[in-house]
Every structure is written in structure tokens, then in C-alpha cells.
Amino acid sequence: MKMETGIGFIGAGTNTRVRHLPGFAEIPGVKLVTVANRSEASGRAVAEAFGIAEVAESWEEVVHHPEVDAICIGTWPYLHTEVTTAALSAGKHVLTEARMAADLEGARAMLAASRAHPELVAQIVPSPFTLDLDSTVMRLVAGGAIGELREIFVEHAHGGLLDPEASLGWRQDRRYSGINMLTMGIYHEVIERWFAEPVSVLGAVGRTWMTERMHWETGQPTRVELPESLHILARLGEEVLLNYHFSGIESGPERNQIRLNGSAGALRVDVAGNALYQTGSNGGEEEVEVPGSERRGWRVEADFIESIREGKPVELTSFAAGVRYMAFTAAVFSRIQGQ
């Protein structure tokens, strides 16, 4: 049995540098073998900073490296499907950054590839925002703490896209982001994590006011194809209304919360503050003490390695779950394209 697990990195953006590289480096028996970034120079800088043995000239070189057992994909969504399917075909385990893919077709292709290789681990980096609160929220709702669930409101609004002189970033560039819009997908994943009922889109409106921006990479005027503001009305199961508002054009303090309204009270997740509050029938809001045993924290890299070494099933986040949130994304995108 091989005693060392070799990891190859394709793309080394912020999340890879802040979380994945340090996370893998601290696990005994894990070797950081090679990295391919957008340029050889940036790849070399990452390798020097994290003690990675080699710098690859292409992502294909990482996939076929004989010492690499698993691939960590830190690129933007546009490459996830191609790299994932190639890696699985080459016999490598895969941990891919969220969002799962550029579109639903790509996500389904990734799921099919993973099912064709059930001996390999296929995992998506989970939405990180509520990891410490998930278990408590699910326990309280299931236990009737707020009565019958009736409404869910998800709000994430900030002013990051207000500046008309700001360049077009990759998140608004369909070539790199695909159909992923603002932070919708990463919040919807949380809702699907909490509730097993299917979600249906009733309506969606997206709007872009700055229809052209200078591209961050080329410096050329480029059409903006993804929305600056997004409103969604959906239904969870048969009865619960689901309301989403995502915006990059709101002045003032950022709003970042999830609210669950029930027949006997409410729960409010302060996402930025990583805190949970409960409102009773008297209208007073109190912070919920979250037990340490229910605080999962960030353990993505450790989970991935445990799945490889011990056969532990992937919980956060499986490819099947990724396809579900990409199906929701596709339904929303279809609605705003036809508005």
C-alpha cells in the first residue's frame, strides 16, 4: 500500500493559496508534487511559497504526472469539466473548486465521469459560509423550534460593481464563469444542504446597468453578459417560498444573511458574523449558542484525504449535489435570458 499521497495543483488562485495548499501541507503523508498556474512565473512563485517540488507547463502535465494521485482544481469554472474528466480518466482523485462547472451540461458530464470511476474520489469544495452553523440550523428546524417553515429569505448585497470605471472581472465574464451569477450558487448550495425537498424556480429577474466594461485581461471594451442584480422567487417543496436577492450595486454596508420564517418564530443566520439568532413568538431576537460538537469548521482537505485513504463517502460536496445546484442555476439563467 502506498504510504504517501501526491497532490497536483491546477490553478492556484486565492482560495487554493489561503486554504488548500496550507490544508494539504499539514496532513501527514501528503506531498505537494507539482503546480500549473496561468503562467510559469506565477506557478513558480506559488511553488516557492509552499514548497512544491515542481512547476508544470500545462494542466495536462499535472494530470499525467506519475507521482500525482489526486488533483486539486483551483481554476475558474470554465476548465472544471475538461480537467475533471481528464483526471478521472487518468486514474486521479479530484477535488474541484466551486462552482462545479460553467454550465449544467458540463456538470452532468463530470458526474457521469465520476460514476464511470467509482473507485476514485470526486469532491467539490463546499460553500464555506455556514459550516459551523449547518447542524444547528437543521436540528432546530427539524425539532420545530420555529414551528412550520413558511418562508426563506437569502440576501447578499454589496457595492462591488458600483464603480463604472472598474474593469470587467472574471466573475462577470461568461468565458470564465459560464452561467454562474454573482454569489447565487454558493448560497443556494447552503439551502440544498439544509433541506432535501426539491426546489422549483417560479420567476427570476436579472439586470445589468453597466453593459460594457474594459476587460481586466485585454484592456478592451467588452460586453457584460452576467447580471449586476438578481432577484429570484422559488418554492421549496410544495409550500415554502424561497426569496433570493443578490446585488453588486448597493451602497452602504454589505447585507449578508439568511432568514427562515416559521409559524412560531424565525431563525436568522448572520453570514458575515458566523452567528445564528432565533426570534420567538414575542418578537425578541436572541443569539443561539452553537455547541462545539456541532461546529464543523473547515476540514475540506482532511475530508478529501480521508475519503481517498479510508473510503469515506463524500458529504461536502458530492458531484450529485453539485449537479442539483447547477440545475437550479441553469433554470434561473434561462428565466433571465427570456425576460
PASE-451289 format. One record per residue (C-alpha): residue number from 1; residue in one letter; x, y, z. Coordinates in steps of 0.02 Angstrom, whole numbers, plus 50000, padded with zeros to 5 digits. Layout:
N
nr; rest; u; v; w
NUM; A; X; Y; Z $
...
//
This chain:
339
nr; rest; u; v; w
1; M; 50000; 50000; 50000 $
2; K; 50066; 50171; 49952 $
3; M; 50111; 50270; 50108 $
4; E; 50117; 50443; 50027 $
5; T; 49978; 50536; 49937 $
6; G; 50039; 50651; 49799 $
7; I; 49935; 50805; 49758 $
8; G; 49947; 50904; 49596 $
9; F; 49875; 51079; 49584 $
10; I; 49795; 51154; 49430 $
11; G; 49762; 51337; 49460 $
12; A; 49822; 51423; 49617 $
13; G; 49703; 51565; 49650 $
14; T; 49662; 51645; 49816 $
15; N; 49564; 51500; 49891 $
16; T; 49697; 51374; 49841 $
17; R; 49835; 51480; 49919 $
18; V; 49737; 51525; 50075 $
19; R; 49653; 51358; 50111 $
20; H; 49700; 51209; 50003 $
21; L; 49889; 51222; 49996 $
22; P; 49909; 51251; 50184 $
23; G; 49773; 51123; 50221 $
24; F; 49857; 50984; 50122 $
25; A; 50031; 51032; 50183 $
26; E; 49986; 50999; 50365 $
27; I; 49917; 50823; 50333 $
28; P; 50047; 50686; 50370 $
29; G; 50094; 50583; 50219 $
30; V; 50035; 50711; 50091 $
31; K; 50160; 50776; 49963 $
32; L; 50133; 50934; 49860 $
33; V; 50203; 50868; 49696 $
34; T; 50175; 50995; 49558 $
35; V; 50076; 51150; 49509 $
36; A; 50018; 51227; 49345 $
37; N; 49956; 51406; 49351 $
38; R; 49905; 51533; 49219 $
39; S; 50088; 51573; 49188 $
40; E; 50250; 51485; 49227 $
41; A; 50307; 51635; 49330 $
42; S; 50151; 51633; 49440 $
43; G; 50165; 51445; 49457 $
44; R; 50346; 51461; 49512 $
45; A; 50301; 51593; 49640 $
46; V; 50170; 51477; 49716 $
47; A; 50291; 51329; 49714 $
48; E; 50423; 51429; 49805 $
49; A; 50300; 51495; 49934 $
50; F; 50229; 51324; 49977 $
51; G; 50373; 51206; 49947 $
52; I; 50300; 51121; 49794 $
53; A; 50431; 51014; 49709 $
54; E; 50394; 51051; 49526 $
55; V; 50313; 51180; 49411 $
56; A; 50216; 51109; 49263 $
57; E; 50199; 51193; 49096 $
58; S; 50020; 51136; 49069 $
59; W; 49875; 51062; 49165 $
60; E; 49890; 50905; 49059 $
61; E; 50064; 50879; 49129 $
62; V; 49994; 50883; 49306 $
63; V; 49856; 50758; 49263 $
64; H; 49979; 50632; 49192 $
65; H; 50119; 50655; 49320 $
66; P; 50166; 50482; 49387 $
67; E; 50184; 50541; 49567 $
68; V; 50015; 50628; 49571 $
69; D; 49874; 50527; 49649 $
70; A; 49748; 50668; 49664 $
71; I; 49713; 50833; 49577 $
72; C; 49659; 50994; 49663 $
73; I; 49575; 51105; 49532 $
74; G; 49582; 51288; 49581 $
75; T; 49539; 51363; 49411 $
76; W; 49385; 51463; 49365 $
77; P; 49231; 51360; 49315 $
78; Y; 49269; 51360; 49128 $
79; L; 49403; 51224; 49148 $
80; H; 49323; 51115; 49280 $
81; T; 49237; 50992; 49164 $
82; E; 49385; 50965; 49046 $
83; V; 49512; 50944; 49186 $
84; T; 49399; 50836; 49295 $
85; T; 49354; 50712; 49158 $
86; A; 49536; 50700; 49103 $
87; A; 49596; 50674; 49281 $
88; L; 49469; 50538; 49319 $
89; S; 49512; 50450; 49155 $
90; A; 49695; 50455; 49208 $
91; G; 49652; 50371; 49373 $
92; K; 49667; 50525; 49484 $
93; H; 49554; 50576; 49626 $
94; V; 49480; 50751; 49604 $
95; L; 49443; 50896; 49719 $
96; T; 49374; 51040; 49617 $
97; E; 49339; 51217; 49669 $
98; A; 49160; 51279; 49666 $
99; R; 49059; 51321; 49563 $
100; M; 49054; 51145; 49495 $
101; A; 49055; 51189; 49310 $
102; A; 49022; 51327; 49183 $
103; D; 48851; 51255; 49143 $
104; L; 48733; 51111; 49180 $
105; E; 48793; 51007; 49032 $
106; G; 48971; 51014; 49099 $
107; A; 48915; 50968; 49274 $
108; R; 48821; 50817; 49210 $
109; A; 48974; 50762; 49111 $
110; M; 49077; 50772; 49270 $
111; L; 48950; 50668; 49366 $
112; A; 48947; 50538; 49228 $
113; A; 49138; 50529; 49229 $
114; S; 49140; 50505; 49417 $
115; R; 49011; 50365; 49407 $
116; A; 49117; 50281; 49274 $
117; H; 49259; 50278; 49401 $
118; P; 49177; 50236; 49569 $
119; E; 49346; 50187; 49642 $
120; L; 49402; 50369; 49633 $
121; V; 49351; 50512; 49749 $
122; A; 49262; 50656; 49664 $
123; Q; 49228; 50805; 49778 $
124; I; 49180; 50988; 49758 $
125; V; 49241; 51121; 49879 $
126; P; 49085; 51163; 49982 $
127; S; 49008; 51331; 50013 $
128; P; 49106; 51387; 50167 $
129; F; 48990; 51516; 50242 $
130; T; 48884; 51412; 50362 $
131; L; 48990; 51260; 50400 $
132; D; 48988; 51299; 50587 $
133; L; 48801; 51329; 50589 $
134; D; 48728; 51197; 50473 $
135; S; 48698; 51061; 50602 $
136; T; 48616; 51180; 50725 $
137; V; 48501; 51257; 50595 $
138; M; 48445; 51086; 50533 $
139; R; 48419; 51023; 50711 $
140; L; 48314; 51173; 50762 $
141; V; 48205; 51171; 50606 $
142; A; 48177; 50983; 50616 $
143; G; 48137; 50997; 50801 $
144; G; 48001; 51126; 50772 $
145; A; 48091; 51272; 50855 $
146; I; 48010; 51395; 50735 $
147; G; 47853; 51295; 50700 $
148; E; 47806; 51260; 50521 $
149; L; 47931; 51332; 50398 $
150; R; 47846; 51454; 50280 $
151; E; 47974; 51571; 50201 $
152; I; 48159; 51583; 50169 $
153; F; 48247; 51746; 50125 $
154; V; 48426; 51749; 50063 $
155; E; 48510; 51918; 50043 $
156; H; 48686; 51960; 49988 $
157; A; 48705; 52140; 49929 $
158; H; 48860; 52249; 49917 $
159; G; 48931; 52390; 49811 $
160; G; 49071; 52297; 49724 $
161; L; 49002; 52334; 49549 $
162; L; 48950; 52515; 49575 $
163; D; 49108; 52593; 49502 $
164; P; 49078; 52619; 49314 $
165; E; 49265; 52632; 49286 $
166; A; 49302; 52463; 49364 $
167; S; 49362; 52332; 49240 $
168; L; 49265; 52176; 49195 $
169; G; 49321; 52041; 49316 $
170; W; 49317; 51854; 49283 $
171; R; 49159; 51831; 49386 $
172; Q; 49061; 51935; 49259 $
173; D; 49148; 51858; 49109 $
174; R; 49046; 51714; 49037 $
175; R; 49202; 51639; 48957 $
176; Y; 49268; 51601; 49130 $
177; S; 49114; 51596; 49243 $
178; G; 48991; 51517; 49123 $
179; I; 48813; 51541; 49186 $
180; N; 48862; 51565; 49368 $
181; M; 48793; 51731; 49428 $
182; L; 48852; 51838; 49573 $
183; T; 48854; 51733; 49732 $
184; M; 48690; 51644; 49697 $
185; G; 48759; 51469; 49677 $
186; I; 48861; 51468; 49835 $
187; Y; 48710; 51521; 49939 $
188; H; 48590; 51404; 49852 $
189; E; 48706; 51260; 49895 $
190; V; 48678; 51302; 50078 $
191; I; 48489; 51293; 50059 $
192; E; 48503; 51125; 49971 $
193; R; 48618; 51066; 50110 $
194; W; 48488; 51108; 50241 $
195; F; 48333; 51042; 50152 $
196; A; 48304; 50884; 50050 $
197; E; 48146; 50946; 49963 $
198; P; 48160; 50991; 49778 $
199; V; 48168; 51174; 49729 $
200; S; 48071; 51246; 49582 $
201; V; 48101; 51418; 49506 $
202; L; 47942; 51523; 49493 $
203; G; 48021; 51680; 49424 $
204; A; 48186; 51772; 49406 $
205; V; 48241; 51945; 49352 $
206; G; 48420; 51998; 49319 $
207; R; 48483; 52169; 49268 $
208; T; 48648; 52242; 49209 $
209; W; 48667; 52432; 49202 $
210; M; 48850; 52437; 49150 $
211; T; 48829; 52337; 48991 $
212; E; 49009; 52364; 48937 $
213; R; 49170; 52370; 49036 $
214; M; 49355; 52367; 48999 $
215; H; 49413; 52187; 49011 $
216; W; 49534; 52153; 49153 $
217; E; 49645; 52045; 49041 $
218; T; 49639; 52125; 48868 $
219; G; 49605; 52306; 48912 $
220; Q; 49471; 52309; 48775 $
221; P; 49288; 52361; 48793 $
222; T; 49190; 52202; 48824 $
223; R; 49004; 52166; 48837 $
224; V; 48945; 52118; 49011 $
225; E; 48834; 51964; 48999 $
226; L; 48805; 51919; 49181 $
227; P; 48690; 52020; 49296 $
228; E; 48738; 52151; 49424 $
229; S; 48574; 52123; 49517 $
230; L; 48470; 51965; 49530 $
231; H; 48300; 51929; 49608 $
232; I; 48229; 51753; 49618 $
233; L; 48065; 51683; 49680 $
234; A; 48062; 51495; 49703 $
235; R; 47972; 51360; 49800 $
236; L; 48049; 51232; 49917 $
237; G; 47944; 51075; 49914 $
238; E; 47759; 51113; 49898 $
239; E; 47732; 51253; 50023 $
240; V; 47889; 51351; 50070 $
241; L; 47925; 51512; 49975 $
242; L; 48108; 51546; 49936 $
243; N; 48162; 51726; 49902 $
244; Y; 48336; 51774; 49840 $
245; H; 48414; 51945; 49816 $
246; F; 48593; 51961; 49755 $
247; S; 48667; 52129; 49709 $
248; G; 48834; 52212; 49674 $
249; I; 48759; 52386; 49659 $
250; E; 48701; 52425; 49836 $
251; S; 48780; 52572; 49926 $
252; G; 48812; 52565; 50111 $
253; P; 48854; 52420; 50225 $
254; E; 48851; 52246; 50150 $
255; R; 48696; 52143; 50187 $
256; N; 48731; 51958; 50205 $
257; Q; 48601; 51849; 50290 $
258; I; 48482; 51702; 50277 $
259; R; 48315; 51709; 50366 $
260; L; 48197; 51563; 50397 $
261; N; 48020; 51617; 50443 $
262; G; 47906; 51493; 50529 $
263; S; 47734; 51490; 50605 $
264; A; 47805; 51507; 50782 $
265; G; 47964; 51607; 50759 $
266; A; 48114; 51633; 50648 $
267; L; 48298; 51594; 50629 $
268; R; 48421; 51719; 50558 $
269; V; 48596; 51675; 50501 $
270; D; 48716; 51821; 50505 $
271; V; 48830; 51751; 50370 $
272; A; 48968; 51880; 50387 $
273; G; 48967; 51865; 50576 $
274; N; 48955; 51674; 50576 $
275; A; 48815; 51688; 50704 $
276; L; 48639; 51619; 50723 $
277; Y; 48491; 51710; 50801 $
278; Q; 48318; 51650; 50849 $
279; T; 48158; 51752; 50863 $
280; G; 48014; 51685; 50965 $
281; S; 47829; 51725; 50962 $
282; N; 47862; 51878; 51072 $
283; G; 47967; 51957; 50934 $
284; G; 48130; 51966; 51033 $
285; E; 48288; 51905; 50948 $
286; E; 48422; 51810; 51043 $
287; E; 48585; 51733; 50986 $
288; V; 48586; 51543; 50983 $
289; E; 48731; 51461; 51070 $
290; V; 48801; 51337; 50945 $
291; P; 48878; 51185; 51031 $
292; G; 49059; 51149; 50991 $
293; S; 49009; 50974; 50939 $
294; E; 48901; 51049; 50801 $
295; R; 49034; 51168; 50733 $
296; R; 49108; 51078; 50584 $
297; G; 49233; 51211; 50533 $
298; W; 49344; 51199; 50379 $
299; R; 49410; 51024; 50351 $
300; V; 49393; 51005; 50162 $
301; E; 49569; 50943; 50130 $
302; A; 49564; 50821; 50276 $
303; D; 49395; 50754; 50216 $
304; F; 49465; 50728; 50041 $
305; I; 49616; 50632; 50103 $
306; E; 49510; 50527; 50221 $
307; S; 49397; 50480; 50076 $
308; I; 49548; 50428; 49973 $
309; R; 49631; 50327; 50113 $
310; E; 49482; 50258; 50206 $
311; G; 49342; 50255; 50078 $
312; K; 49240; 50384; 50175 $
313; P; 49090; 50441; 50070 $
314; V; 49095; 50621; 50010 $
315; E; 48972; 50731; 50103 $
316; L; 49030; 50907; 50065 $
317; T; 49010; 50920; 49923 $
318; S; 48967; 50773; 49809 $
319; F; 48956; 50785; 49621 $
320; A; 48772; 50737; 49632 $
321; A; 48739; 50887; 49746 $
322; G; 48837; 50996; 49626 $
323; V; 48727; 50945; 49481 $
324; R; 48574; 50993; 49584 $
325; Y; 48635; 51169; 49616 $
326; M; 48692; 51186; 49435 $
327; A; 48517; 51133; 49379 $
328; F; 48446; 51274; 49486 $
329; T; 48574; 51395; 49412 $
330; A; 48525; 51342; 49235 $
331; A; 48340; 51367; 49273 $
332; V; 48372; 51542; 49340 $
333; F; 48485; 51588; 49194 $
334; S; 48354; 51528; 49071 $
335; R; 48223; 51638; 49155 $
336; I; 48328; 51797; 49148 $
337; Q; 48378; 51764; 48968 $
338; G; 48195; 51759; 48920 $
339; Q; 48138; 51909; 49021 $
//
